[in-house]
């Protein structure tokens, strides 16, 4: 009966209360009211950082009502229709009270509730007034309870009607101080941090973790505003976010994250991928999927698009035309995580992919002038700490930089301009413990995504220390982050050439691919992929023994993304005759068709076809003859004609033509002339 909402299912200070259905039984309604009132009374023990007086009075009045409800239940009284109508209104009002109390005690929402103190007081007043109205018209004379209970109900109605629900004076003072601090930021004046410290103490935001929770909440709210196409609050939210980021970095010197969660730096380690981002688009809307679901044919669509398709009476798969055996939509959680990671990486709201340029512009700009100045002051502070702070302060500064640069382009720009890259490189070189090394490199990795960051890292001599970590890092995590950084640096043509010419790079990446974790292997493979974008590096990669190592990954790994990435690298290697020769010395002609048949990833299957097509073109009739004997290959290729992208289906079509021509000519005894062959090769 009582609505169940996860906190992420609704926006804060919105109350989706519903009236109980007309046919509900009195027993069910009364039982639900009692449960709801008990839940509200349980909030008495929770922390209210603001609105303490209003919350306390509201809970007190609901507690008195609970005595009334329990009296009716215990005496087994029968309620009239008019009484049921009043109880229904009471239930509706109590739902709103519960939602409001949930928001006022919500983790990370203390500052936001404070800044909305006038609105929140109004939200307290409205349901209590509704309760007073319902009690005024409640036919108590038709309910057989004692005079004391009737007097209690009358008292509750009187208090609810006359009760004043106003912001606490201390809340009004604190909110004014926050506005004053934001005004200082807006005009480019760094505020007195002791004043903000008093406000945070009043909200019981007393350590780094508490402040970080507030930041995460504000980031979520900005995302909600974007997804709902209502950005009126975004500048204010951005100002508060900038303020709390400043407080986290400047005010809270005691950094308890390192001690409490040693894995925090590790859990943010990026696993790169060569996956085609076009796979993230819905085949119906052609926009980035926000809630990918899979239908009975195995195809994936965005939930909103496929639901509209089904509601229109269609019972076929939009892409394949096959009849759906079920309308069940199975969430594709793996793809959803990949899309979210991609959106975070480029600073883009997944829910507004149709307005991508607008989303990117939002991350390039700070959101508000106050947020911009707060970020500038914080960047300067962190740069100074990296230069002259203690060892612990330097590590904390690097950690703050990693968090700030994670998904915000403007933050990256500010941090780079403030001069954080060179001291981060120095910290990377001087690190004596793995945690500091991982943290410094993670910060550099985030900054390397920015064009200016790549340039600054190279010009500041950062390549040599990063390569040193790749070879002799204090942990596997540090090595795999070094590989990811190399990938981003190599995206600039001149830097890719410079990195490739460094003799130790490719062997170190090969060692990571061979001995690293799954994440490390992926980052090593993708770094090789980045180096291969520059033709001068092809021979170096080939000479390093990359092909046998990649083929081993195809045979031994169960990770679909790692297999797809390995195939992407092999597809580039196979473009040259030398690359084809190396691949044909392995079991590729049997392994790759098997992967083509078995993998669900369309991208991986398209890479399979790309490799096979190059092997046929560069390997000659002998390679084609081996593939032609695989009777299952054709069906896999035909499936890509309908299921693949335009690029993938084109590759499949070309390979089908080669195999058809081989069968036609071989039947006429002309096997040797199936396709022009530049040089015969021996294949296994």
Secondary structure, DSSP 4 states (H G I P E B T S, - for coil): ------GGGS-TT-----PPPTT--HHHHHHHHHHHHHHHHGGGGS--SS-HHHHHHHHHHHHHHHHHHHHHHHHTPPPPHHHHHHHHHHHHHHHHHHHHHHHHT-TT-HHHHHHTHHHHHHHHHHHHHHHHHHHHS--GGGS---HHHHHHHHHHHHHHHH------HHHHHHHHHHHHHHHHHHTT----HHHHHHHHHHTT--SHHHHHHHHHHHHHHHHHHHHTT--TTHHHHHHHHHHHHHHHHHT-----HHHH-TTHHHHT--------GGGGB-TTT-SB-SSEEE-TTS-EEEHHHHHHHHHTT--B-TTT-PBPS----EE-HHHHHHHHHHHHHHT--GGGGGGHHHHHHHHHS-SSHHHHHHHHHHHHHHHHHHHHS-HHHHHHHHHHHHHHHSS-HHHHHHHHHTTHHHHHHHHHHH--SHHHHHHHHHHHHHHTTSHHHHHHHHHTTHHHHHHHHHHH-SSHHHHHHHHHHHHHHHTSHHHHHHHHHSHHHHHHHHHHHHHS-HHHHHHHHHHHHHHTTSGGGHHHHHHTTHHHHHHHHHHH---HHHHHHHHHHHHHHTTSHHHHHHHHTTTHHHHHHHHHHH---HHHHHHHHHHHHHHHHHH-HHHHHHHHT-TTHHHHHHHHHHHS-HHHHHHHHHHHHHHHHHHHHHHTT-GGGSS--SS-----
